[in-house]
Amino acid sequence: MRRFVLGLAASAVLCATAAPARAQDQIKIGIGFGLAFLPIYICQDLKLVEKRAKELHVDVKASYQRFLGAGPMQDAIASGAIDMAPYGTAPLLAAWENAKDTPQQILAVSGITTMPLTLVSNRPNVATIADFQPTDRIAMPSLTAPQMYLLEMQSEKVFRSFDKLQDQVVAMSPAESVSAMIDGSGLVTAYFASPPFTQIALRDAKVHRVLSSVDVMNGKASFLIMGATRAYIEAHPQLPEAIDKAIDDAARIIRSDPARAAQIYLTHEPSMSLSGGVVEAVLRDIKDEFGSAVYGVQVYADFMGRHGELKAPPKSWKDIVAPALLSSPST
C-alpha cells in the first residue's frame, strides 16, 4: 500500500510538471488619434493594464490597434476583432440601446477623459450663441461630434429650439478651423474646439471664448468612455476593474508629471507644430480632466430621449456601466 501511495504521488508530480501552462489572456483595445487618448497611450507604454490585472491574479497581455475613425472602431467591437474601445457619450448610449438586453449590448467599462470643449469666435460682438447671425458658420470636427450635442443643448436653453443653429455648422479639421479663426478669412467665424486646439486658437488676440462644455453641462462631461460588450464583460469580470485602475494610474501621471506625459503623447503622435513644452502647458491646464469616472451621462441620455434618439433612455447612469464602475463618483 505504501508503494501504491508513493506511486500515485509521483504520477501526480509528473502530470503537474507535464501539464501545459495556462494560456495568457489577451485584451485587444482600439485607439484613435488625439490628446484625449493620452491615458491609453500611457497604459500601453507602462503596461499598466497588465500590472493592475496581475494584482487581481489575472495574467493578461494588452494589445492596441489604431483606427482612423469611431465608426470602424465600433464595427470592430461588434465583429469581435477588438474587445473594447473608446466611445463618445452619445454613441455609447446609442450602442447601449441598440442591442439592449443582448450579449452584444455595449456597457461603459471606464471613463477616460472629461476634456473640456470650448466654443471660440473671432467676431468681437459674439458674447453668447444668441449673437450669431445667419451668415456665421460654426466649425467642429464632424456633424456628429460631441460638440454638436453641446451646441444643440445650449440652443435648447437659449432658443427653446435645439436645432436652431444646426444649418450653420460645418465640418472642418482642427488645423483648418484654427487657421480660419486666426486669419479671419470669414470661412468660419466660430470653432467648437478641443485641447490643444482651444489653447492654440485663444493665443490670438482676435479669438475669444464664448462657451464651454462646463457651462452647458453645469459641470464635467465625459469626452471619451471605454466601452465593451456585455458578453465580454461577463466573460472577463475582473478586467473592467483592472482597466479602471490603470486609467486612474495614467491620470495620476498626467497630473504629477505632465512633462513626461507630454513626451509619451508626442511619441505616439509626432507633431511638427506641437512641441513638448506646448503639450505640457496644455496638460497643466487640463490636468484634472482624466480618470475612470464617467460624467454627464444622464444629461446626454435625457436630451437624446427628448429628441427621439433614444426610445427608452436609461433611468440612471448606473444602468449603462460595468459593475466595477458602480462605486465610482460618476453622474
C-alpha positions in Angstrom: 0.0 0.0 0.0 2.9 2.4 0.8 4.4 1.7 -2.6 1.0 2.3 -4.2 0.5 5.7 -2.4 4.0 6.8 -3.3 3.4 5.8 -6.9 0.3 7.9 -7.1 2.1 10.9 -5.6 5.0 10.5 -8.1 2.5 10.3 -11.0 0.7 13.4 -9.8 4.0 15.3 -9.7 4.8 14.1 -13.3 1.4 15.1 -14.6 1.7 18.5 -13.0 5.1 19.0 -14.5 4.0 17.9 -17.9 0.8 20.0 -17.9 0.9 23.0 -20.3 1.0 26.4 -18.7 -2.3 28.3 -18.8 -2.5 30.5 -21.9 -2.1 34.2 -21.2 -5.4 36.2 -21.7 -5.4 38.7 -24.5 -7.3 42.0 -24.4 -7.5 44.0 -27.7 -8.1 47.7 -27.3 -9.0 50.1 -30.1 -7.5 53.6 -30.1 -7.8 56.7 -32.3 -6.0 60.0 -32.6 -5.8 63.0 -30.3 -4.9 64.2 -26.9 -7.9 62.5 -25.4 -6.2 59.1 -26.0 -3.2 60.0 -23.8 -4.3 57.9 -20.8 -4.4 54.9 -23.1 -1.0 55.7 -24.6 0.4 55.8 -21.0 -1.3 52.5 -20.2 0.3 51.0 -23.3 3.8 52.3 -22.7 3.9 51.5 -19.0 1.9 48.2 -19.2 -0.5 49.5 -16.6 -3.3 47.2 -17.6 -1.1 44.1 -17.2 0.2 45.4 -13.9 -3.3 46.0 -12.4 -4.7 42.7 -13.8 -1.8 40.8 -12.2 -2.8 42.3 -8.8 -6.2 40.7 -9.4 -4.5 37.4 -10.2 -5.2 37.7 -13.9 -2.4 37.1 -16.4 -3.2 39.4 -19.4 -1.5 41.0 -22.3 -3.0 44.1 -23.7 -2.6 45.0 -27.4 -3.7 48.2 -29.1 -5.0 48.7 -32.6 -5.3 52.2 -34.2 -8.4 53.2 -36.2 -8.9 56.2 -38.4 -12.4 56.8 -37.1 -15.0 55.9 -34.5 -17.2 54.0 -36.9 -14.6 51.4 -38.0 -13.6 51.0 -34.3 -17.1 50.3 -33.2 -17.6 47.9 -36.1 -14.5 46.1 -34.9 -16.1 45.6 -31.4 -19.3 44.3 -33.0 -17.4 41.8 -35.1 -15.1 40.7 -32.2 -12.0 42.0 -33.9 -11.2 44.0 -30.8 -12.5 43.7 -27.2 -13.1 47.3 -26.2 -12.7 50.8 -27.4 -13.4 54.4 -26.6 -16.8 55.9 -27.4 -18.3 59.4 -27.1 -21.1 59.6 -24.6 -23.9 59.8 -27.2 -22.6 56.9 -29.4 -22.2 54.8 -26.3 -25.8 55.4 -25.3 -27.0 54.6 -28.8 -25.0 51.4 -28.8 -26.3 50.5 -25.3 -29.9 50.8 -26.5 -29.5 49.3 -30.0 -28.5 45.9 -28.5 -30.3 46.3 -25.2 -30.5 43.1 -23.0 -28.4 41.1 -25.5 -24.8 39.8 -25.2 -23.8 42.5 -27.8 -25.1 45.4 -25.7 -22.3 48.0 -25.1 -21.6 49.0 -21.5 -19.2 51.6 -20.1 -16.1 49.9 -18.7 -14.2 53.1 -17.7 -14.1 56.8 -18.2 -11.0 58.2 -19.9 -11.3 61.9 -20.0 -13.7 64.8 -19.4 -11.5 67.1 -21.6 -13.4 70.4 -21.9 -14.7 71.6 -25.2 -14.8 75.4 -25.9 -16.7 77.4 -28.4 -14.5 80.3 -29.6 -15.2 83.1 -32.1 -13.2 85.8 -33.9 -16.2 88.1 -34.0 -15.8 90.6 -31.1 -19.6 91.1 -30.7 -20.4 87.5 -30.2 -20.8 87.0 -26.4 -23.3 84.2 -26.5 -24.8 81.9 -29.1 -27.7 84.3 -29.4 -25.3 86.8 -31.0 -24.6 84.6 -34.0 -26.0 85.9 -37.3 -27.4 83.7 -40.1 -24.2 84.3 -42.1 -22.0 83.0 -39.3 -20.6 79.5 -39.7 -19.5 77.3 -36.7 -16.8 74.7 -37.3 -16.4 71.4 -35.5 -14.7 68.1 -36.4 -17.8 66.4 -37.7 -21.5 66.9 -37.7 -21.9 64.1 -35.1 -19.1 65.2 -32.8 -19.8 65.8 -29.1 -19.6 69.5 -29.9 -22.8 69.2 -31.9 -24.7 67.8 -29.0 -23.4 70.6 -26.8 -24.5 73.3 -29.3 -27.9 71.7 -29.5 -28.3 71.5 -25.7 -27.4 75.2 -25.4 -29.7 76.1 -28.3 -32.5 74.3 -26.5 -31.8 76.5 -23.4 -31.4 79.8 -25.3 -33.8 79.5 -28.2 -36.1 76.7 -27.0 -35.2 75.0 -30.3 -32.4 72.5 -30.2 -31.7 72.7 -33.9 -31.7 76.5 -34.3 -28.1 76.7 -35.3 -27.8 73.3 -36.9 -27.7 74.6 -40.5 -24.8 76.9 -39.6 -22.4 74.1 -38.6 -19.7 73.0 -40.9 -17.4 70.0 -40.6 -13.7 71.1 -40.7 -10.5 69.7 -39.4 -9.0 71.2 -36.2 -6.0 72.6 -38.1 -8.2 74.3 -40.8 -10.5 75.6 -38.1 -7.7 77.2 -36.1 -6.3 78.8 -39.3 -9.7 80.2 -40.2 -10.0 81.7 -36.7 -6.6 83.3 -36.8 -6.5 84.6 -40.4 -10.1 85.9 -40.3 -10.8 84.6 -43.8 -14.6 84.6 -43.0 -14.8 80.9 -44.0 -16.0 80.3 -40.4 -16.4 82.8 -37.6 -16.6 80.3 -34.7 -15.0 77.0 -33.8 -16.1 74.5 -31.1 -12.6 73.3 -30.1 -10.9 70.7 -28.0 -7.4 70.8 -26.4 -4.8 71.5 -27.6 -6.5 73.5 -30.4 -8.5 75.5 -27.9 -5.4 76.9 -26.4 -3.7 77.5 -29.8 -6.7 79.4 -31.1 -7.0 81.5 -27.9 -3.4 82.7 -28.2 -4.6 85.0 -31.0 -5.9 88.3 -29.7 -8.8 88.2 -32.2 -10.2 85.0 -30.7 -12.2 84.8 -27.5 -14.1 82.2 -25.6 -17.9 82.2 -26.0 -19.0 79.0 -24.2 -17.6 75.8 -22.7 -18.9 72.3 -22.1 -18.8 73.0 -18.4 -21.3 75.9 -18.9 -23.6 73.7 -21.0 -23.5 70.7 -18.6 -23.2 72.6 -15.4 -20.1 70.6 -14.6 -17.9 67.9 -16.1 -18.9 65.8 -19.1 -17.1 62.7 -20.4 -15.5 63.2 -23.7 -14.3 59.5 -24.1 -15.6 56.4 -22.4 -14.2 52.9 -22.8 -16.9 50.5 -23.9 -17.2 46.7 -24.3 -19.9 44.2 -24.9 -21.9 42.8 -22.1 -20.7 39.3 -23.2 -17.0 40.3 -22.9 -17.5 41.9 -19.5 -19.3 38.9 -18.2 -16.7 36.5 -19.6 -13.9 38.6 -18.1 -15.4 40.1 -14.9 -12.1 41.3 -13.4 -10.8 43.2 -16.4 -13.0 46.2 -16.0 -11.6 46.8 -12.6 -8.1 46.4 -13.9 -8.9 48.9 -16.7 -10.4 51.4 -14.2 -7.3 51.3 -12.0 -4.9 51.5 -15.0 -6.7 54.6 -16.3 -6.6 56.2 -12.8 -2.8 55.4 -12.7 -2.4 57.1 -16.0 -4.4 60.1 -14.8 -2.1 60.5 -11.8 0.9 60.5 -14.0 -0.6 63.3 -16.2 -1.3 65.3 -13.0 2.0 64.8 -11.3 4.4 64.7 -14.3 2.9 66.5 -17.3 6.3 66.8 -19.0 6.6 63.0 -19.0 3.0 62.6 -20.2 3.6 65.2 -23.0 6.6 63.2 -24.3 4.6 60.0 -24.3 1.9 61.7 -26.3 4.3 63.0 -28.9 6.0 59.6 -29.2 2.6 58.2 -30.3 1.6 61.3 -32.3 4.7 63.1 -33.5 3.9 66.7 -34.5 5.7 69.4 -36.5 3.6 72.1 -34.8 3.3 70.9 -31.2 6.4 70.9 -29.0 6.8 69.1 -25.7 6.5 72.4 -23.9 3.3 73.3 -25.6 1.7 69.9 -24.9 2.9 70.1 -21.3 1.3 73.5 -20.8 -2.0 72.2 -22.2 -1.8 69.2 -19.8 -1.2 71.5 -16.9 -4.3 73.4 -17.9 -6.5 70.3 -18.1 -4.6 68.1 -15.6 -7.8 67.2 -13.6 -9.8 66.0 -16.6 -8.6 62.4 -16.8 -9.7 59.3 -14.9 -12.1 56.4 -14.7 -15.3 58.1 -13.5 -17.9 59.0 -16.1 -19.8 62.3 -16.0 -22.8 63.8 -17.7 -24.2 60.5 -19.0 -27.7 61.3 -17.6 -27.8 64.8 -19.1 -27.0 63.3 -22.6 -29.4 60.4 -22.1 -32.3 62.8 -21.2 -31.5 65.1 -24.1 -31.4 62.2 -26.6 -34.6 60.9 -25.2 -36.4 64.2 -25.6 -35.5 64.4 -29.3 -36.1 60.8 -30.3 -32.5 59.5 -30.5 -33.2 57.1 -27.6 -36.6 55.4 -27.3 -36.1 54.3 -23.7 -33.3 56.3 -22.1 -31.6 54.8 -19.0 -33.1 56.0 -15.7 -29.6 56.2 -14.2 -26.0 56.2 -15.4 -25.7 53.0 -13.4 -27.8 51.2 -16.0 -25.1 51.6 -18.6 -21.9 50.8 -16.8 -20.0 47.6 -15.9 -20.2 46.6 -12.2 -16.7 47.9 -11.5 -17.9 51.5 -12.1 -20.9 51.4 -9.8 -19.0 52.7 -6.8 -17.2 55.5 -8.7 -18.1 59.2 -8.4 -19.9 59.2 -11.7 -23.0 61.0 -12.8 
